[in-house]
């Protein structure tokens, strides 16, 4: 069964860190460009970061540049999103995506 499963979300104080994981089953994740997106109620889903399948080049939204890092672990068939210096405005449901497939999302809440 082809699926993506996110994990690692939770409640964290402003300035804290979380690492999200996106683990694939049913296919080899490093064959695909993978993106992280986030969504808050009433707003459209927005792109956060992506990592290329060809050369592992990365792209970040301006709002997270310098604070978030996307990476792969091919042995674990997983893409990570390391999130540092978190802000309340980072609160959202975070989703990973590859062509044709979305994960179920993981909630990140940044609050004191």
C-alpha positions in Angstrom: 0.0 0.0 0.0 1.4 3.4 -1.0 1.3 5.9 1.8 3.1 8.7 3.6 2.9 8.9 7.4 3.9 12.0 9.3 4.9 12.0 12.9 6.7 14.2 15.4 4.2 17.0 15.9 3.2 18.3 19.3 3.0 21.3 21.7 6.2 23.3 22.1 7.0 26.7 23.6 8.1 29.6 21.4 11.8 29.3 20.6 11.6 25.5 20.9 12.3 22.8 18.4 10.6 19.9 16.8 11.6 17.3 14.2 8.9 16.1 11.9 9.2 12.8 10.0 7.6 11.7 6.8 8.0 7.9 6.3 6.9 6.2 3.1 5.7 2.7 2.5 5.0 1.0 -0.7 7.5 3.0 -2.7 11.1 4.4 -2.5 10.9 7.9 -1.3 14.2 9.1 -2.7 12.9 8.6 -6.2 10.6 11.6 -5.6 10.8 15.3 -4.8 9.1 15.6 -1.4 7.5 18.7 0.0 6.3 19.8 3.4 3.2 21.9 3.5 1.2 23.4 6.4 -2.4 24.6 6.9 -4.3 26.5 9.5 -8.1 26.7 9.7 -9.6 29.0 7.1 -6.4 29.3 5.1 -5.0 27.6 2.1 -2.3 25.0 2.4 1.1 26.6 1.9 4.4 25.2 0.9 7.1 25.2 3.6 10.0 23.3 2.1 10.9 20.7 -0.5 13.9 18.5 -1.4 14.7 17.4 -4.9 15.0 13.8 -5.9 17.8 14.5 -8.4 20.4 16.3 -6.3 18.8 16.8 -2.9 18.7 20.6 -3.5 16.3 22.3 -1.1 13.9 25.2 -1.2 12.3 27.1 1.7 9.5 29.5 2.2 10.8 32.9 3.3 8.9 32.6 6.5 11.0 29.6 7.6 14.3 30.2 5.9 17.2 29.9 8.4 15.0 28.1 11.0 13.8 25.0 9.3 15.9 22.3 7.6 14.6 19.5 5.3 16.7 16.3 4.9 16.4 12.7 3.8 17.4 9.4 5.3 17.2 7.0 2.4 17.9 3.9 4.6 14.8 4.7 6.6 12.8 5.8 3.6 12.1 9.0 5.5 12.2 12.8 5.0 12.6 15.0 8.0 11.8 18.6 8.7 13.8 20.0 11.6 12.1 23.1 13.0 14.1 25.4 15.3 13.3 28.8 16.8 9.6 28.0 16.5 7.1 30.9 16.6 3.4 30.9 17.4 2.7 31.6 13.7 4.2 28.3 12.8 1.2 26.6 14.5 -0.5 24.5 11.8 -1.1 21.0 10.6 1.9 19.9 8.7 1.7 17.6 5.7 4.2 15.9 3.5 3.6 15.3 -0.2 5.0 13.5 -3.1 3.5 13.3 -6.6 -0.1 12.1 -6.1 0.1 11.4 -2.4 -0.5 13.4 0.8 0.1 12.2 4.3 -2.6 12.5 7.0 -0.9 15.5 8.7 0.6 16.1 12.1 -0.4 19.0 14.4 2.3 21.5 15.5 1.2 23.9 18.2 3.6 26.7 19.4 2.3 28.3 22.5 3.4 29.3 26.0 
